[in-house]
Amino acid sequence: MKALVTIPTYNEAESLPSIVARVRQATPLVDILVVDDNSPDGTGDIADRIAEGDESVRVLHRQGKEGLGRAYIAAFGWALDHGYSHVVEMDADGSHKPEQLNRLLNRAAKPDEPALVIGSRYVRGGRLEGWPKYREILSRAGNIYIKLCLGLPVQDVTAGYRAYRADILRQMDLESVESAGYFFQTDMTDRVNAMGGHIAEVPITFAEREAGQSKLSGNIFVESFATATKMGAKRRWQQLKGVMGR
C-alpha cells in the first residue's frame, strides 16, 4: 500500500503543525499532501516550512477558496499522477484523530479490497466527542434522511474521514463532480456506490475541532438536505416512469 493523506486547509495556521506531526508519528510510512486555498493567515507558508524539513510532506497551493470539494478533487488528481494506491481525506482541525488513521488503512488493505473506507461515527464503536446533544440528533437524523433518499448502504454518509482506492478514483469522471461544499462527501459516496464499489465503515471518535473556527453553517446543512431530496425525488420519478412504461 502506498497511501497519501490529503489535508485541505483554509486559515488553519494554528492547528496544521500539530496535525501533521501527529500523522507522522501515528503512521510514519504515509505521505501527506497539504492543499491550501491561499489562506490569509499564512497557513500555506507554514505548510511550506514543514515540507522543507520533511520529504514526506508536500504542499499544493491553489489560487483561492473554491470549496472543500474542489480542493479534494485537486488532491485526487495529484495522487493519481504520483502513483498512490490509496488516498485519505482528513480535516486539519483535529476532529479526525490521526491516531485512528490505521483503522482506515488496515481495513482498506483487507482481501475484499473496499473501494471506499469511511471512518464512521454511527457504527458500533463510533463516538462523538464534545458535541451538544442537539447537534448529534441533527447529524444522525440528517444521515438517516440522506441515506433513505439516495438508497445508500452506509451509516455515516456525510463523514469526511475516509480512504479511497486509487482505482475507483481513476475510473470516476472527477471533473464532473460539481459539489464543492458539505454535500461533496455524500456525492462521492453516491458515485462509488453507483459504480458498484464496495464501501466499508470502521468506527472512529469524531471530536469537536481543537483550534480555529468552524466553517460550517446552518445554510450548508439545508443545502445538503435539499440537494439529496432533489436527487432522491428524481430517481423515484425515473423508477416510476420505468414501471409505467413496461
N, C-alpha and C positions, 0 to 999 in steps of 0.2 A: 504494500500500500504506500502510495506517495500522496500525502494529504496536505492541502493548503487551507489554512484558517483565514477567512476574509473578514475584516473588521471595518465596516463603513464608519466614517466619523464626520461630525459637524459640530464644532465647539465642544470637543471632548479633551481639551488640554489637561484638565485636572485628573481624569481617570485613565487616559491611554497608557502612560508608562507602567502603571500598576498592572493593568490587564495584560499587556504584552509580557511583562516579567512573569506573571502567574501562568500564562500559556507556555512559556519557555520552560518553566520549572515542572509543570504537570505533564507536558508532552514534548520533550526536547527534540523529538525526531520530526515534528511537523514544521512546515514553513508558515510564515504569516504575511499576509498582504493587507496593508492599511490603505483604505480607499478614502481619501479626504476630498471633500467638496469645497475646497478653498475656504476653510474655516477662518473667520475673522479673529479668533482668539489665538491663532498661531499653532493649532493642532498639527497642521501639515509640517511645520518646521520642527516640531518636537518629534514627529514620526521620522523625519529625515535624519535627525541626530541619533535616534535609536537604531535606524538601519545602518548608519555609518559604523556602528560598533558591533553589529550582529549581521552576518551574511545570510542568516535565515529569515531576516525581515526585509520586506520590500515595501515600497510606497508608490501608490498610483494617485497622481494629482489630477483632479478634474476642475473644470473652469468655474463651476458654481454649484449651488444647491439645486438638484433636479429631482430629489426624492430618493428614498431608500431603494426602490426597485431598480432605478437606472444605475445606482451605484453597484448593486449586486450583479446586474447584467454585465457591466463593465468588468467586474471581478471574475465572473464566469468565463468571459472571453479571454481574459489574461491567463486564467488557469488552464484552459484548453490549449492555448498557444504554447504553454510551457510544460505540457505533458503530465499533469497531475491526474491521479486516478480518482480522487475524491476531493470535494470542495465543501468546506464547512462555513456556515453563517454563524457569526457571533456578534452580539452587541458590545459596544465599547464601554458601557456604563456600569458593568458589574452585575447586571441582572442575570446574565448567563455565567455560571461558575466555571472557570477554566478547569478546576479540579474535577469536574464531571465530564470533561470532553472525551475521556477514554471510554465512557459508556457508549457514546455515539459511534466512535471509531471501532470499538470491539464488535458492536452489533453490525456495523457496515461490512466487517470482514467475515461474517458468518457465511457458511456454504450456500445459503439461499440468495446471497448477493442482492440485498434490497437496493432498489433504485434511489430510495429516499429513506433516511432515518430521522425521525423527529424526536427531539428532546421534549417530552410531554409533561405538562402539569397535571393532566387529568386521567392518567392511567394509574394503576395500583403502584404506590411508592412515590408518586409525584407529589410535590408540595408547593405551596405559595408561602412566601416569607415577607412579612412586613406590609401586606395588603389589608386595607379595611374590608370588612365583610361585604359591603355593598358593591365594591369593585370586583370581588371574587364572584359574586352572584351574577353581575352583569357579564363578566367574561365567560363564565360557564354557560349561561343562557345563550349568549351570542354564538358560542361554538356549536351548541346543540342546534340552534336555528340554521346556521350556515351549513352544517353537516347534512341536515334534512333537506334543505333547499337544493343542494348540489349532489346529494347522494354519495357522500364521501365516506370511505371506511376508516375514518380517523377520529380520535377523541379530541385532539388539540389541533384543529385546522389552522389556527392563526399563529401558532408557535413560531418563533424566529430562530431558535437554536436547532439547527438541522444540518445533516450531511447528505450531499448528493453524490451519486456515482457520476463520474465524468461522462460515461457512455450515454446516460439519459439526457444530459445537457447537450451533448453533441448531436443527438437526434432531434432535439427540440429547436423550433424556429425562435430563438431567443429575441430577435429583433421585433417579433410580433407581440411580445409581452408589453402591453401598454400601461398596465397598472404600476404606478410609481410609489404609492404610499402604503398604508396599512394593509390594503387588500392584496398586496403583492404576494404575501405568503399563501393566502387562500388560492390565488390564481395559479401559482406554481404547483401547489398540491393537486389542484384540479387537473392541471395539464399532465402531471406524472400519472395520475390515476387513469385519465383518458387514453394515455399511451400504453396502458397495461403494465405499468411499472409497479413492482411490489413495494409497498410502503410499510415500514415498521416503526414502532414507537418504543422509546425507553424512558423510564421515569427520571425526572430532574427536579431540583429545587429552584424555582424561579423567585428571585429576590427583588425587592424594590431597589431601584438604581442607587448606587453608592455615592455618586457625585454628579454635579451638574443639574440641569433642569430637564424635565420630561418634554418630549416633542409631540406627544400625543394629545389630542383634544377630543371633545365630545363630537365635533363635526366629522372627525376622521372615522369614528365608530359608526355614526349614522350613515356616512357614505359607503362604508364597507357592507353594512347590512342591506342597504338599498341596492347595491350592485349585485349582491348574492340573490336578492329577491328577484331582480330582473332576469338574471341568468337562469334561476330555477324556473320561473314562470315561462320563459322562452322554451326551455326544454320540455316542460309538461305540455305546452301547446303543440310542439313538434311531435311529441309522442301521441297526443290525441289525434292530430291530423293523420298520423301514420295508421292508427287504428281505424279511423273513419274511412280512410282511403282503401282499405282492404276489401 
